[in-house]
Amino acid sequence: MHHLFLGLDPQNLGGSPFVPASKGPLNIKARDLNLRMNGAAYIHALPLIAGYVGADNVALLIAEEPHKKEKLGLYIDIGTNGEVDLGNKEGINCTSCATGPALEGAQIAFGMRAAPGAIEKVEIDPETLDPTFKIIGQEEWYPEKIDTPARGICGSGIIDVVAQMYKAGIIDQSGRFDKNRENPRVRQGRTNRMEYVLAWASETGQKRDVVINQQDIRSVQLAKAALFVGAEILLEQRRVQLPEFIVLAGAFGNFINRESALALGMFPPCKPEDIYSVGNAAGDGARLALLDREKRNEALQVAREVRFVETARDESFQARFIEALAFPQNIRKMY
């Protein structure tokens, strides 16, 4: 996006070693970018760290300032591409994880963005397998009240429902459905995929059941495995087993259920009270850079000193990734 916005050739980003056309900070006249504003104004682009660790990650770092902290923190910004930073005042290591868009609601059968009508929180009764859920735009949980029909499910809801399905025994540790569960909510769908009915048609605004199918589960597994292995490799680079705290950035990180994410193995084990959501940290960093020239200098210094780790080049990556697809065995202890 950085290259496309600035008119730089992104061709080299399409193949290894993913070298950007320009990594340094840039000041460009607004008129040269055809922006509808004062043409003499400058647009400042923060520096990049690597091909897929861009200016947004640098903005996060100058906002959260791990390079000024004693404690070793893991900073995760989850999107279609996930950036992971591990660091403190002794240095910062970072990597990029191809999480895919599943955690943002895309590539999920009934996935949608976090908007009114999206299921954002889920609980499942392990005996009856009946769910209760919270819909964006409605204060109370269904089935207590349903003023806003369920249209689909957003990222935070997807994490909740998959964790709850595992806890209730609807899916096993490998992510496969238990075909022996005799319950109307666990069924074979029209495409011959097993699915769980989260909301019946009468409860939705689409006149059809909202379901979570086997492919949805797989998409979540691929995304969470990429994040976990990326963080694990960074920890090994620093020769430590666990971070002292975890920071979740972005809209997804702001609303995610920490216990559900831990239960699925999205990132290394950490006490829920040591996991913090900071919202749009990249946006915070961008505002700081806009208002403070020293922050721009700090961004350049941080970008130069961060040690980028290409996880795909790690010989053990593929084996680690396959192993991380499974859900943790001790899920019930996490609830």
Residue pairs with C-beta under 8 A, 6 or more apart in sequence:
1 54
2 8
2 20
2 45
2 48
2 54
2 55
3 9
3 10
3 13
3 20
3 21
4 10
5 33
6 22
6 26
6 28
6 33
6 45
7 33
8 20
8 21
8 22
9 21
10 21
12 18
12 19
12 20
12 21
12 51
13 19
13 20
13 51
13 52
16 312
17 51
17 310
18 50
18 51
18 52
19 51
20 48
20 50
20 51
22 48
23 47
23 48
23 49
23 303
24 47
24 300
25 44
25 45
25 46
25 47
25 296
25 299
25 300
26 44
26 45
27 42
27 43
27 44
27 45
28 42
28 43
28 45
29 39
29 40
29 41
29 42
29 43
30 37
30 38
30 39
30 40
30 41
30 42
30 43
31 39
31 40
33 43
35 43
44 289
44 290
44 296
45 55
46 55
46 58
46 59
46 285
46 286
46 289
46 296
46 299
46 303
47 55
47 58
47 299
47 300
47 303
47 304
48 54
48 55
48 58
48 303
49 57
49 58
49 94
49 303
49 306
49 308
50 94
50 96
50 308
50 310
51 96
52 81
52 83
52 96
53 83
53 94
53 95
53 96
53 308
56 77
56 83
56 282
57 77
57 83
57 85
57 94
57 282
58 285
58 299
58 302
58 303
59 281
59 282
59 283
59 284
59 285
59 286
59 288
59 289
59 299
60 75
60 77
60 83
60 85
60 249
60 281
60 282
60 285
61 67
61 75
61 85
61 92
61 285
61 299
61 302
61 306
62 285
62 288
62 289
62 295
62 298
62 299
62 302
63 278
63 281
63 282
63 284
63 285
63 288
64 73
64 75
64 247
64 249
64 278
64 281
66 73
66 75
66 85
66 87
66 88
66 92
67 87
67 88
67 89
67 91
67 92
67 302
67 305
68 89
69 88
69 89
70 88
70 89
71 88
71 244
71 245
72 86
72 87
72 88
72 238
72 240
72 243
72 244
73 86
73 87
73 88
73 243
73 244
73 245
73 246
73 247
74 84
74 85
74 86
74 231
74 234
74 235
74 243
74 245
74 246
74 247
74 267
74 268
74 270
75 84
75 85
75 86
75 87
75 246
75 247
75 249
75 281
76 82
76 83
76 84
76 85
76 227
76 231
76 246
76 247
76 248
76 249
76 253
76 267
77 83
77 84
77 249
77 250
77 253
77 281
77 282
78 99
78 103
78 227
78 248
78 249
78 250
78 252
78 253
79 99
79 103
79 104
79 250
79 252
80 99
80 100
80 101
80 104
80 106
81 96
81 97
81 98
81 99
82 96
82 97
82 98
82 99
82 223
82 226
82 227
82 230
83 94
83 95
83 96
83 97
84 94
84 95
84 96
84 97
84 227
84 230
84 231
84 234
85 92
85 93
85 94
85 234
85 306
86 92
86 93
86 94
86 231
86 234
86 235
86 237
86 238
86 243
87 93
87 94
87 306
91 305
91 307
92 302
92 305
92 306
92 307
93 234
93 237
93 238
93 306
93 307
93 308
93 309
94 234
94 306
94 307
94 308
94 309
95 230
95 233
95 234
95 308
95 309
95 310
95 311
96 230
96 311
97 226
97 227
97 229
97 230
97 311
98 226
99 222
99 223
99 224
99 226
99 227
100 107
100 219
100 222
100 223
100 226
101 107
102 108
102 111
102 158
102 216
102 219
102 220
102 222
102 223
103 155
103 158
103 159
103 220
103 223
103 252
104 111
104 113
104 155
104 252
105 111
105 112
105 113
105 114
105 118
105 152
105 153
105 154
105 155
105 158
107 219
108 153
108 158
108 212
108 216
108 219
109 195
109 211
109 212
109 213
109 215
109 216
110 152
110 153
110 198
110 210
110 211
110 212
111 152
111 153
111 154
111 155
111 158
111 216
112 118
112 151
112 152
112 153
112 154
113 154
114 120
114 136
114 154
114 155
114 156
114 251
114 255
115 136
115 154
116 135
116 136
116 137
116 148
117 135
117 136
117 137
117 148
117 149
117 150
117 151
117 152
117 205
118 135
118 136
118 150
118 151
118 152
118 153
118 154
118 157
119 133
119 134
119 135
119 136
119 150
119 152
119 153
119 154
119 157
119 161
119 198
119 199
119 210
120 134
120 135
120 136
120 154
120 156
120 157
120 160
120 255
121 133
121 134
121 141
121 156
121 157
121 160
121 257
122 131
122 132
122 133
122 134
122 153
122 157
122 160
122 161
122 164
122 198
123 131
123 132
123 133
123 160
123 164
124 130
124 131
124 161
124 164
124 165
124 167
124 168
124 170
125 131
125 132
125 168
126 167
126 168
126 169
128 183
129 168
129 170
129 181
129 183
129 185
129 186
129 196
130 185
131 161
131 164
131 198
131 199
132 141
132 142
132 143
132 144
133 141
133 142
133 150
133 157
133 198
133 199
134 141
134 142
135 142
135 146
135 148
135 149
135 150
136 148
136 154
137 147
137 148
138 145
138 146
138 147
138 148
139 145
142 150
142 199
142 203
146 203
149 203
149 204
149 205
149 206
150 198
150 199
150 203
150 204
150 205
150 210
151 204
151 205
151 206
151 210
152 206
152 210
153 161
153 198
153 210
153 212
155 252
155 255
155 256
156 252
156 255
156 256
156 257
158 212
158 216
158 220
159 220
159 256
159 257
159 260
159 261
159 264
159 266
160 257
160 260
161 196
161 198
161 212
162 171
162 212
162 216
162 217
162 220
162 260
162 264
163 257
163 259
163 260
163 261
163 263
163 264
163 331
164 260
165 171
165 196
165 212
165 217
166 172
166 173
166 263
166 264
166 327
166 331
167 263
167 331
167 332
167 335
169 178
169 181
170 177
170 178
170 181
170 186
170 196
171 177
171 178
171 217
172 178
173 326
173 327
173 329
174 325
174 326
175 214
175 217
175 218
175 221
175 325
175 326
175 327
176 214
177 186
177 194
177 195
177 196
177 214
177 217
178 186
179 194
184 197
185 196
185 197
186 194
186 195
186 196
186 197
187 194
187 195
187 197
188 194
188 195
189 195
189 211
189 213
191 213
193 213
193 214
193 215
194 213
194 214
195 211
195 212
195 213
195 214
196 211
196 212
196 213
197 209
197 210
197 211
198 209
198 210
198 211
198 212
199 209
199 210
200 209
201 207
201 208
201 209
203 210
204 210
220 264
221 325
221 327
222 325
224 264
224 265
224 266
224 324
225 265
225 321
225 322
225 324
225 325
226 321
227 266
227 267
228 265
228 266
228 267
228 268
228 324
229 311
229 317
229 320
229 321
229 324
230 311
231 243
231 267
231 268
232 268
232 320
232 324
233 309
233 311
233 314
233 317
233 320
234 309
235 241
235 242
235 243
235 268
237 307
237 309
242 268
242 269
242 270
243 268
243 270
244 274
245 270
245 274
245 275
245 276
246 267
246 268
246 270
246 274
246 275
246 276
247 275
247 276
247 277
247 278
247 281
248 254
248 256
248 258
248 275
248 276
248 277
248 278
249 277
249 278
249 279
249 280
249 281
249 282
250 279
250 280
250 281
250 282
251 279
251 280
253 277
253 278
253 279
254 277
254 278
254 279
254 280
255 277
256 277
258 272
258 275
259 272
259 334
259 335
261 267
262 269
262 270
262 272
262 275
262 334
263 327
263 328
263 331
263 334
263 335
264 327
264 328
265 324
265 326
265 327
265 328
278 284
285 295
285 299
288 295
289 295
289 296
289 299
311 317
314 320
328 334
